[in-house]
Amino acid sequence: MHMSDALVSPPVFVATGAVSLALLGVAAWKVKHAKNDRREADGDSERIVPLMGVMGAFVFAAQMINFSIPGTGSSGHLVGGILLSAILGPWAALITLASVLVIQCLAFADGGFMALGANILNMAVFSCLVAYPLIFKPLMKPDASPGRILAASVLASVAGLELGALAVTVETEASGITALPMGQFLLFMLPIHLFIGIGEGLATAAVIYVVQRYKPELLSGVCRRKPAGKRKFGKALAAIALAALLIGGSFSWVASSDPDGLEWSITKVAGPAGPEAEPDGLHRTAAAVQEKTAVMPDYNTSFAGIVGCGAILLVVFGASRLFRAGQKQG
């Protein structure tokens, strides 16, 4: 669902960027000042940043695996907002998923530079701040049954993706720079992302079930057990990081080559050539910036997954220094 700059006008770029930046500011404040958060109450507050790092790397790697949607010629991939929120809490999940989207945009040219704010809004905000607290969390209980985990994961994932798909069409229509009639666009975007949401829900439920079974203390706000000791927590981090590297370095080879839901919908409405729009000065500047920052455009090397996982870890752990410095000053 990564939007390209061709779909976004300068006013929509400014509006979505401002909203996303403001919400990320709130998220940073919430994470930093979570004095009454369960993790801090349990003496577990220092663990949130390394957990954000390895979970961000895991989601980055998982997003590289596109799964085919049978009978459509389209594919989808995990967004990860519900999974991240279940483990990190919604605000830390928002920061983590936004970090993934920033790395994808700047280092891999996955999603437009002008569309970055919209992509954060569509994929991170709706899943972490809407679908998770309103659907997933009320349905989940401590020691939830596999059926409850499945229902909560699928319903929340579908809701998050459908809201994101709706937002893409609204943002494209508001931009008014491409020949994509909103009604026709919606007719393709909503159904295909329903199927993608079901696929994401199944994958999310599988991961959450494994975590609940073997490391239930990692589920934020769901499990009430005491946090694991430092050694066990370190082993859990290492296992997640290893899984991310294995997925990013190996399993991405089996990803579907079919277009994702957004690309597929655009092709169905506008044809193989896609929407035509004459780039203005701001679009050309954004393209030039992205051309300079993208070291591996379109993941054009087999090491892209490993490099991306490493970049996510560096970004999050680098930010942790500022986080801890702010805590000491506070």
C-alpha positions in Angstrom: 0.0 0.0 0.0 3.0 2.3 -0.4 1.8 5.3 -2.3 4.0 6.9 -4.9 4.6 10.6 -5.3 2.5 10.5 -8.6 -0.6 10.2 -6.5 0.1 13.0 -4.0 -0.3 16.8 -4.6 1.7 19.4 -2.6 -1.3 20.3 -0.3 -1.9 16.7 0.5 1.8 16.2 1.1 1.8 19.0 3.6 -1.4 17.9 5.3 -0.6 14.3 5.7 3.0 15.0 6.7 1.8 17.5 9.4 -0.7 15.0 10.8 1.8 12.1 10.8 4.6 14.3 12.3 2.2 15.6 15.0 1.1 12.0 16.0 4.7 10.8 16.0 5.5 13.7 18.4 2.7 12.6 20.7 3.9 9.0 20.4 7.4 10.0 21.4 6.1 11.9 24.4 3.8 9.0 25.4 6.7 6.5 25.3 9.1 8.8 27.1 6.6 9.8 29.9 4.8 6.5 30.4 5.2 6.7 34.1 2.2 4.5 34.8 2.7 2.1 31.9 2.7 -1.6 32.9 6.3 -2.1 31.6 7.7 0.7 33.8 5.7 -0.4 36.8 7.3 -3.8 36.4 10.8 -2.3 36.1 10.7 -3.2 32.4 10.8 0.3 30.8 14.4 0.0 29.7 13.5 -3.0 27.6 11.1 -1.2 25.3 13.7 0.3 23.0 15.7 -2.8 22.2 12.4 -4.6 21.7 11.3 -1.9 19.3 14.5 -2.4 17.4 14.3 -6.1 16.8 10.5 -6.0 16.2 11.0 -3.3 13.6 13.7 -5.4 11.9 11.3 -8.4 12.0 8.4 -6.4 10.4 10.7 -4.9 7.8 11.8 -8.4 6.8 8.3 -9.8 6.9 7.1 -7.0 4.6 9.5 -8.2 1.9 7.5 -11.4 1.5 4.5 -10.7 -0.8 1.9 -13.5 -0.8 -0.3 -14.1 -3.8 -4.0 -13.5 -3.7 -5.5 -16.5 -5.6 -7.5 -15.7 -8.7 -6.6 -12.0 -8.8 -3.1 -11.6 -10.1 -2.4 -9.4 -7.1 -0.3 -9.9 -3.9 -0.1 -8.5 -0.5 2.3 -8.3 2.4 2.2 -7.9 6.2 1.9 -4.3 7.4 2.6 -5.3 11.0 0.8 -2.6 12.9 -1.4 -5.0 14.9 1.5 -7.3 15.7 3.8 -4.5 16.8 1.0 -3.0 18.9 0.3 -6.3 20.6 4.0 -6.6 21.7 5.0 -2.9 22.1 1.8 -1.1 22.8 0.3 1.3 20.2 2.5 4.4 20.6 5.8 2.5 20.6 4.4 0.5 17.7 3.6 3.7 15.7 7.2 4.9 16.1 8.6 1.6 15.1 6.4 1.1 12.0 7.0 4.7 11.0 10.8 4.0 11.2 10.4 1.1 8.9 8.5 3.2 6.4 11.1 5.9 6.5 13.9 3.4 5.9 11.9 1.8 3.0 11.4 5.2 1.5 14.8 6.7 1.8 17.1 3.7 1.4 15.0 1.5 -1.0 12.7 4.0 -2.8 9.7 2.0 -1.6 7.0 4.6 -1.4 7.4 8.2 -2.5 9.2 10.9 -0.6 6.2 13.3 -0.8 3.9 10.4 0.0 5.8 9.4 3.2 3.4 11.2 5.5 0.4 9.6 3.8 2.0 6.2 4.0 2.7 6.6 7.7 -0.9 7.7 8.2 -2.5 4.9 6.1 -0.4 2.0 7.3 0.8 2.9 10.8 -1.7 5.3 12.3 -4.9 3.4 11.3 -3.6 0.0 12.4 -1.8 1.1 15.6 -4.1 3.9 16.9 -7.5 2.8 15.5 -7.8 -0.9 14.8 -5.6 -2.1 17.7 -7.3 -0.2 20.6 -10.8 -0.4 19.2 -10.9 -4.0 17.9 -7.9 -6.1 18.8 -7.4 -5.1 22.5 -11.1 -5.4 23.6 -11.3 -8.9 22.0 -8.0 -10.2 23.5 -7.8 -11.6 27.1 -5.0 -13.0 29.2 -4.4 -16.6 28.1 -6.7 -16.1 25.1 -7.7 -19.2 23.2 -6.4 -19.7 19.6 -9.8 -19.0 18.3 -10.0 -15.6 20.1 -6.4 -14.7 19.0 -7.4 -15.6 15.4 -10.6 -13.6 15.5 -9.0 -10.5 17.1 -6.1 -10.6 14.7 -8.1 -11.0 11.5 -10.8 -8.5 12.4 -8.3 -5.8 13.4 -6.0 -6.4 10.5 -8.9 -6.2 8.0 -10.2 -3.0 9.7 -6.7 -1.4 9.6 -6.1 -2.2 6.0 -9.6 -1.2 4.8 -9.2 2.2 6.5 -5.8 2.6 4.9 -7.2 1.6 1.5 -10.1 4.1 1.9 -7.6 6.8 2.9 -5.5 6.1 -0.2 -8.4 6.7 -2.4 -9.5 9.9 -0.6 -5.9 11.3 -0.7 -5.6 10.5 -4.4 -9.0 12.1 -5.1 -8.1 15.2 -3.0 -4.8 15.5 -4.8 -6.6 15.6 -8.2 -3.5 15.1 -10.3 -4.2 11.6 -11.7 -7.1 10.2 -13.7 -8.3 7.8 -11.1 -12.1 8.1 -10.6 -12.7 7.6 -6.9 -15.7 5.3 -7.3 -13.9 2.9 -9.6 -10.7 3.1 -7.5 -12.6 2.1 -4.4 -14.3 -0.8 -6.1 -10.9 -2.4 -6.6 -9.0 -1.1 -3.5 -11.5 -2.2 -0.8 -12.1 -5.8 -1.9 -8.4 -6.6 -2.6 -7.3 -5.2 0.7 -10.0 -7.2 2.4 -8.3 -10.4 1.2 -4.9 -9.0 2.1 -6.2 -8.1 5.5 -7.3 -11.7 6.0 -3.8 -12.9 5.0 -2.2 -10.5 7.4 -4.6 -11.5 10.2 -3.7 -15.2 9.8 0.1 -14.4 9.9 -0.4 -12.0 12.9 -2.4 -14.6 14.8 0.2 -17.3 14.2 3.0 -15.1 15.5 1.0 -13.9 18.5 0.0 -17.5 19.3 3.7 -18.6 19.4 4.6 -15.6 21.5 1.7 -16.2 23.9 2.7 -19.9 24.2 6.5 -19.4 24.8 7.0 -15.8 25.8 3.7 -14.4 27.0 5.4 -11.7 29.0 6.2 -9.9 25.7 2.5 -9.2 24.9 1.9 -5.7 26.0 -1.3 -5.2 27.9 -2.5 -8.7 27.3 -0.5 -10.9 29.6 -0.3 -10.0 33.3 2.6 -12.3 34.2 5.9 -11.0 35.5 8.5 -9.9 33.0 11.3 -12.4 32.1 14.7 -12.2 33.6 17.5 -10.4 31.7 18.9 -13.6 30.4 15.6 -14.9 29.1 14.7 -11.5 27.6 18.1 -11.3 25.9 17.5 -14.7 24.4 14.1 -13.6 23.1 15.6 -10.5 21.5 18.3 -12.6 19.8 15.7 -15.1 18.5 13.6 -12.3 17.0 16.6 -10.6 15.5 17.8 -14.0 14.0 14.3 -14.6 12.6 14.4 -11.2 11.0 17.8 -11.8 9.4 16.7 -15.2 8.1 13.5 -13.9 6.6 15.2 -10.9 5.1 18.1 -12.8 3.7 16.4 -16.0 2.6 12.7 -16.2 2.6 12.3 -13.0 0.5 13.4 -15.2 -2.5 10.0 -16.9 -2.4 8.0 -13.7 -2.5 5.3 -13.3 -5.1 6.2 -11.1 -8.1 2.6 -10.0 -8.6 1.8 -6.3 -8.1 0.6 -5.4 -4.6 -3.0 -4.3 -3.9 -2.5 -0.7 -4.7 -0.5 -1.2 -7.9 -3.1 -3.8 -9.0 -6.0 -1.5 -8.4 -4.3 1.4 -10.3 -3.7 -0.9 -13.3 -7.3 -2.1 -13.2 -8.5 1.5 -13.3 -5.9 3.3 -15.4 -4.4 0.5 -17.5 -0.9 -0.9 -17.6 0.6 2.6 -18.2 -0.8 3.8 -14.9 -2.0 7.3 -14.1 -0.4 10.1 -16.1 0.6 13.3 -14.3 3.0 16.0 -15.3 5.5 16.4 -12.4 5.9 19.9 -11.0 9.0 21.4 -9.4 8.3 19.9 -5.9 7.8 16.4 -7.4 11.0 16.7 -9.3 12.9 17.8 -6.2 11.4 15.0 -4.2 12.4 12.5 -6.9 16.0 13.9 -6.9 16.3 13.6 -3.1 15.1 10.0 -3.2 17.4 9.2 -6.0 20.4 10.3 -3.9 19.3 8.6 -0.7 18.2 5.2 -2.2 21.2 3.0 -2.0 19.3 -0.1 -3.0 16.2 1.1 -5.1 13.5 -1.5 -5.3 15.5 -3.9 -3.2 17.7 -4.7 -6.2 20.2 -7.0 -4.3 19.8 -10.2 -2.4 21.4 -8.4 0.6 18.6 -5.7 0.8 16.7 -7.5 3.5 19.8 -7.9 5.7 20.8 -4.3 5.1 17.3 -3.1 5.9 17.1 -5.0 9.1 20.5 -3.6 10.2 19.4 -0.1 9.3 16.2 -0.4 11.4 18.2 -1.6 14.4 20.7 1.3 14.0 17.9 3.9 13.7 16.0 2.6 16.8 19.1 2.0 18.9 20.5 5.4 17.9 17.2 7.0 18.9 17.4 5.2 22.3 20.4 7.3 23.2 18.3 10.5 22.9 15.4 8.7 24.7 17.6 7.8 27.7 19.3 11.2 27.7 15.9 12.8 27.8 14.8 10.5 30.7 17.9 11.5 32.7 17.3 15.2 32.1 13.6 14.8 33.0 
